[in-house]
Amino acid sequence: MKEKLYTIPLNDAVAEHDECPLCFIERKLERDMLDFVLGSSSSYMESEIRQQTDEAGFCREHMKKMFDYGNTLGNALILKTHYRKIQKEMKETFRDFTPGKTSLLGRIRRTQDTQEQNAVSKWTRKRDCSCYICQGIQETFDRYLDTFFYLYRNDEEFRTKIKNGQGFCLHHFGILCDSADRYLKDTEKAEFYPAMFALMEQNFARIEEELTWLADKFDYRNRDADWRNSRDALQRGMQKLRGGYPADPPHKAK
């Protein structure tokens, strides 16, 4: 099938022979979002963007990556107005707060009923789950899932590359399975799942073998033996289980 503009990034990710092409896509999206938020485009100076970052905030992981990125002025400006938003919400939440009454049975069982009724903890949990960068990544990633199944259904070459590839991390494999139930017909699922199950079993066995040899290399008797494919097996093994790139350095401003 002839490549189209929206299929190129996914085909490029598959061509990398990564442990998970969806991890590759997600990393690019995250870096693009960090560049957009704090990079040379200075989007943080635009009132519309600042309004969105004030509203959504940032999760702990992306706050750390924003710090590592290196734009102190940009980070300070973003946080300054976000703090104003948070303090406004805080005052309103505190003003309307009334402690709930916990029953004796509730105290004994330590149920979550009181926590769910507590307006302050509910507000903080909402804040914990809100992140401008996560939202941006997710919106674009969902479109790549559309593209993945479009190519899988219509492009035999792409389908073959997937089946002959390195598989997926466990995290993204679960997302693919959820999506397959929505995108594929019953006859297509009858082919998809056995192929993907075999792919995952084969590549998890491969990683286990590489990790075993990596550990065996620490035996003095194997000191001069070839590393085979195990030199970077630790980070790839971690990626295969949870996604991401443990060995990546921080993504910094150019």
C-alpha positions in Angstrom: 0.0 0.0 0.0 1.3 3.5 -0.9 2.2 5.4 2.2 0.1 8.4 3.2 1.2 11.3 5.5 -0.6 9.9 8.5 0.8 6.3 8.0 4.5 7.3 7.8 5.2 7.7 11.5 3.8 4.3 12.3 5.6 2.6 9.4 8.8 4.3 10.6 8.2 3.0 14.1 7.8 -0.6 12.9 10.9 -0.2 10.7 13.0 0.6 13.9 12.6 -3.0 15.0 12.0 -1.7 18.5 10.8 -3.9 21.4 7.5 -2.1 21.0 6.6 0.2 18.0 3.9 1.8 20.1 6.5 2.7 22.8 8.5 4.3 20.0 5.4 6.3 18.9 4.6 7.3 22.5 8.1 8.5 23.1 8.0 10.7 20.0 4.7 12.2 21.0 5.9 12.9 24.5 9.0 14.7 23.2 6.9 16.6 20.8 4.7 17.7 23.6 7.6 18.8 25.8 9.0 20.8 22.8 5.6 22.4 22.3 5.1 23.3 25.9 8.6 24.6 26.7 10.5 24.7 23.4 11.6 27.5 21.1 8.0 28.1 19.9 7.3 29.7 23.3 3.7 28.4 23.3 3.7 29.1 27.0 3.5 32.8 26.1 0.2 32.4 24.3 -2.8 33.1 26.5 -4.9 30.3 25.0 -2.2 27.6 25.7 -1.6 29.1 29.2 -5.3 28.8 29.9 -5.2 25.1 29.0 -2.1 24.3 31.1 -3.6 26.3 34.0 -6.7 24.1 33.8 -5.1 20.7 33.3 -1.9 21.1 35.2 0.8 18.4 34.9 1.3 14.9 36.5 4.3 14.1 38.7 6.1 12.3 35.9 5.8 15.1 33.4 6.6 17.8 36.0 9.9 16.0 36.5 10.5 15.8 32.7 9.6 19.5 32.4 12.2 20.3 35.0 14.8 18.1 33.2 14.0 19.9 29.9 15.8 22.9 31.2 13.6 26.0 30.4 13.6 27.7 33.8 11.7 30.8 32.7 9.1 28.8 30.7 8.5 26.5 33.7 8.3 29.4 36.1 5.7 31.3 34.0 3.6 28.2 33.5 3.6 27.3 37.2 3.0 30.9 38.3 -0.4 31.1 36.6 -1.2 27.5 37.4 -0.7 28.3 41.1 -3.3 31.0 40.8 -5.8 28.6 39.4 -5.0 26.0 42.1 -5.3 28.5 44.9 -8.7 29.7 43.6 -10.0 26.1 43.5 -8.5 25.4 46.9 -10.2 28.4 48.5 -13.6 27.4 47.0 -13.2 23.8 48.0 -12.1 24.7 51.6 -14.9 27.2 51.9 -17.6 24.6 51.0 -16.1 21.8 53.0 -17.9 20.0 55.7 -16.4 16.9 57.4 -18.5 13.8 56.8 -19.6 11.6 59.7 -18.1 8.1 59.8 -20.1 5.3 61.3 -18.5 3.0 63.9 -18.8 0.1 61.3 -17.0 2.3 58.8 -14.2 3.0 61.2 -13.8 -0.7 62.0 -13.8 -1.7 58.3 -11.9 1.3 57.2 -14.0 1.5 54.1 -13.5 4.1 51.3 -17.0 5.6 51.8 -15.8 8.6 53.8 -12.9 9.3 51.4 -15.3 9.3 48.4 -17.6 11.7 50.2 -14.7 14.0 51.3 -14.7 17.0 48.9 -11.1 17.9 49.6 -9.6 14.5 48.9 -11.9 14.2 45.8 -10.5 17.5 44.5 -6.9 16.5 45.1 -7.4 13.1 43.4 -8.9 15.0 40.4 -5.8 17.2 40.3 -3.5 14.1 40.5 -5.2 12.6 37.4 -5.0 15.8 35.3 -2.1 16.5 33.0 -1.9 18.7 29.9 1.0 16.6 28.4 -0.8 13.3 29.1 -3.9 14.5 27.5 -2.1 15.7 24.4 -0.2 12.4 24.0 -3.4 10.4 24.5 -5.4 12.3 21.9 -2.8 11.8 19.2 -2.0 8.2 20.3 -5.6 7.3 19.9 -5.4 8.4 16.2 -2.3 6.2 15.8 -4.4 3.2 17.1 -6.9 4.0 14.3 -4.1 4.0 11.8 -2.5 0.8 13.2 -5.7 -1.2 12.6 -6.4 0.5 9.3 -3.0 -0.7 8.1 -3.3 -4.1 9.7 -6.6 -4.7 7.9 -5.6 -3.2 4.5 -1.8 -3.5 4.1 -0.4 -7.0 3.8 3.1 -5.7 4.0 2.5 -3.9 7.2 0.7 -7.0 8.7 3.7 -9.1 7.8 6.1 -6.7 9.4 4.1 -6.8 12.6 4.0 -10.6 12.7 7.8 -10.8 12.0 8.7 -8.0 14.4 9.7 -7.9 18.1 6.2 -7.8 19.4 4.9 -5.2 22.0 5.4 -4.3 25.6 2.8 -5.8 27.9 1.2 -2.4 28.5 0.6 -1.5 24.8 -0.3 -5.1 24.0 -3.2 -4.8 26.4 -4.3 -1.6 24.7 -4.1 -3.3 21.3 -6.3 -6.2 22.6 -8.9 -3.7 23.9 -8.8 -1.9 20.5 -9.0 -5.0 18.4 -12.4 -5.8 19.9 -13.6 -2.4 18.6 -11.8 -2.3 15.2 -11.9 -5.8 13.9 -14.6 -8.1 12.7 -15.1 -11.5 14.2 -13.3 -13.2 11.3 -10.4 -10.8 11.6 -10.1 -11.3 15.3 -10.0 -15.0 14.7 -6.7 -14.4 12.8 -5.4 -11.5 14.8 -5.4 -12.9 18.3 -3.6 -16.3 17.6 -1.0 -14.4 15.5 -0.4 -11.8 18.3 -0.3 -14.4 21.1 2.4 -16.4 19.2 4.3 -13.2 18.6 4.2 -12.2 22.3 5.2 -15.7 23.5 8.1 -15.9 21.1 9.5 -12.5 22.0 9.0 -12.8 25.8 11.0 -16.1 25.5 13.7 -14.3 23.5 14.0 -11.6 26.2 14.2 -14.2 29.0 17.0 -16.0 27.1 18.9 -12.7 26.7 18.5 -11.8 30.4 19.7 -15.3 31.4 22.8 -14.9 29.3 23.3 -11.4 30.7 23.3 -12.8 34.2 25.5 -15.7 33.1 28.1 -13.3 31.8 28.9 -12.2 35.3 30.2 -15.8 35.9 34.0 -15.6 35.6 33.9 -18.7 33.4 32.0 -16.6 30.8 34.2 -13.5 31.0 35.6 -13.9 27.5 32.4 -15.2 25.9 30.5 -13.2 23.4 27.8 -10.9 24.7 25.4 -12.1 21.9 22.3 -9.8 22.1 22.4 -9.4 25.9 24.4 -6.3 26.4 21.3 -4.0 26.5 18.9 -6.8 27.6 18.2 -5.2 31.0 16.6 -2.0 29.6 14.8 -3.9 26.9 13.5 -6.4 29.4 12.2 -3.6 31.6 10.5 -2.0 28.5 8.9 -5.3 27.5 7.2 -5.5 30.9 6.1 -1.9 31.5 6.8 0.1 28.4 9.0 3.2 28.0 12.7 3.5 27.8 14.5 3.1 31.1 17.9 3.9 29.7 16.9 7.1 27.9 18.6 10.3 29.1 16.3 13.3 29.9 14.9 15.0 26.8 16.3 18.6 27.0 15.8 21.8 25.2 17.8 22.1 22.1 
